[in-house]
Amino acid sequence: MEITKNYDFVLQENPPTDHPYFLHDYLVGEGERYVCAKLLKKQKVRALIYVVLKADGTAISLNHAPFGGFWTEKRISSDSLQYLVTELILALRDLGANSFRIVQPPGIYGDNNPLVHYILKCQGFQLDGILLHHFLEDKKFIKGFIHAKISKHKKKIKKLHFTVATGNIKTFNFLKDIKQWRSQRSHEYNVQEEKLIQQVSAYADRYFLVSIYHGEQAAAHALCVKLTPNSLYYYLPAINPSLQQAYTGEGLLFEVIRLGESLGVDFIDLGSSDLDGQPNHSLIRYKMKNANNTANKLIWNLKL
């Protein structure tokens, strides 16, 4: 086949982390295997994907992460990408996988998502989920957003007798707060705390905590992550039900946006807005008031 003359497929087990998406530095669990599939042209990586093969035979890119998926160079041919997908499916079958799940990030994180989705569909993958993400995109827009709202924000924070703390994570006490507050609201809390603590320890410069206090009591927290060097992900927000005011959530989000601006990121990912698999319409409306872009995160499944 002509494609094999120009391209090489490589599968590397326990791969080193050599990609800006730092969650590829995966801590392998018991019974798991961790591989990276690469498409090479003249020894240069044209596309890659990191995959965890779990003990039950489920392969996923990536496990316990917001997304994994294919990362490609800006210019990549459709036949070469199809070659990578085909070879990867064969390799996973040889490793004993019985299913393959891909969580492809919203297109803002990389190039060629429409082509990736098309090839996956053509290779027999079934669309298993769509999550809507809202974004603040473009440094100019973010700066203008803050400039327009900062005065009103400061007045409201002062009126409510709130104080704000923003910075790197020094202790993990906030996780107890978030777990308790979410429990009180009957919201899920599926944080792998041990893995999170290990990730923060290894990548302290990528994790930030934004907190709002009323006196000595915490009123709200948001854990923010630089998933890539040019982005900030609004990962784990929670509000204390007993101290919630009309402005608490909006004030917390504004402080997250201020953090993103201070870090010089190109975009801020406000995350998905569903509740038990259904649209959280009030949250979507709230995010739409602040965001200037939307994109979908697609989840694909293939039975092997």
Disulfide bonds with the S-S distance in Angstrom:
none
